[in-house]
């Protein structure tokens, strides 16, 4: 089997799909590639405790994918972000 590719967003359904894809990739001993599409022109306000700061969707999506990859526990995971336009 070639690489396993799964597209995700922040939904529970997408997270379950990523878990299933990681299990499949592990079973076949292949790479898992997790992808997400974002609007690169947008920014968001992020709060951590009482601190507030502005982040762009690209940076936020990259952090989300890195965190998801760590949670999935498969040792052959890459991720990429695509522009929705």
FENKA-V949952 format. One record per residue. RES is the residue in one small letter. SS is DSSP state (H for helix, E for strand, L for the rest). PSI is psi in whole degrees, -180 to 180 (none if undefined). Layout:
res=RES ss=SS psi=PSI
res=RES ss=SS psi=PSI
This chain:
res=x ss=L psi=142
res=x ss=L psi=-173
res=x ss=L psi=152
res=x ss=E psi=132
res=x ss=E psi=133
res=x ss=E psi=134
res=x ss=E psi=138
res=x ss=L psi=160
res=x ss=L psi=-158
res=x ss=L psi=10
res=x ss=L psi=159
res=x ss=H psi=-36
res=x ss=H psi=-44
res=x ss=H psi=-38
res=x ss=H psi=-42
res=x ss=H psi=-39
res=x ss=H psi=-40
res=x ss=H psi=-40
res=x ss=H psi=-46
res=x ss=H psi=-40
res=x ss=H psi=-39
res=x ss=H psi=-41
res=x ss=H psi=-41
res=x ss=H psi=-46
res=x ss=H psi=-41
res=x ss=H psi=-42
res=x ss=H psi=-34
res=x ss=H psi=-1
res=x ss=L psi=40
res=x ss=L psi=173
res=x ss=L psi=149
res=x ss=E psi=129
res=x ss=E psi=117
res=x ss=E psi=127
res=x ss=E psi=152
res=x ss=E psi=142
res=x ss=E psi=134
res=x ss=E psi=164
res=x ss=L psi=104
res=x ss=L psi=-19
res=x ss=L psi=-9
res=x ss=L psi=157
res=x ss=E psi=160
res=x ss=E psi=156
res=x ss=E psi=131
res=x ss=E psi=134
res=x ss=E psi=132
res=x ss=E psi=106
res=x ss=L psi=-128
res=x ss=L psi=-3
res=x ss=E psi=137
res=x ss=E psi=138
res=x ss=E psi=166
res=x ss=E psi=139
res=x ss=E psi=153
res=x ss=E psi=159
res=x ss=H psi=-33
res=x ss=H psi=-48
res=x ss=H psi=-43
res=x ss=H psi=-43
res=x ss=H psi=-40
res=x ss=H psi=-42
res=x ss=H psi=-42
res=x ss=H psi=-47
res=x ss=H psi=-38
res=x ss=H psi=-42
res=x ss=H psi=-43
res=x ss=H psi=-43
res=x ss=H psi=-41
res=x ss=H psi=-40
res=x ss=H psi=-33
res=x ss=H psi=-27
res=x ss=L psi=2
res=x ss=L psi=140
res=x ss=L psi=2
res=x ss=L psi=66
res=x ss=E psi=132
res=x ss=E psi=163
res=x ss=E psi=156
res=x ss=E psi=153
res=x ss=E psi=130
res=x ss=E psi=154
res=x ss=E psi=127
res=x ss=L psi=-14
res=x ss=L psi=none
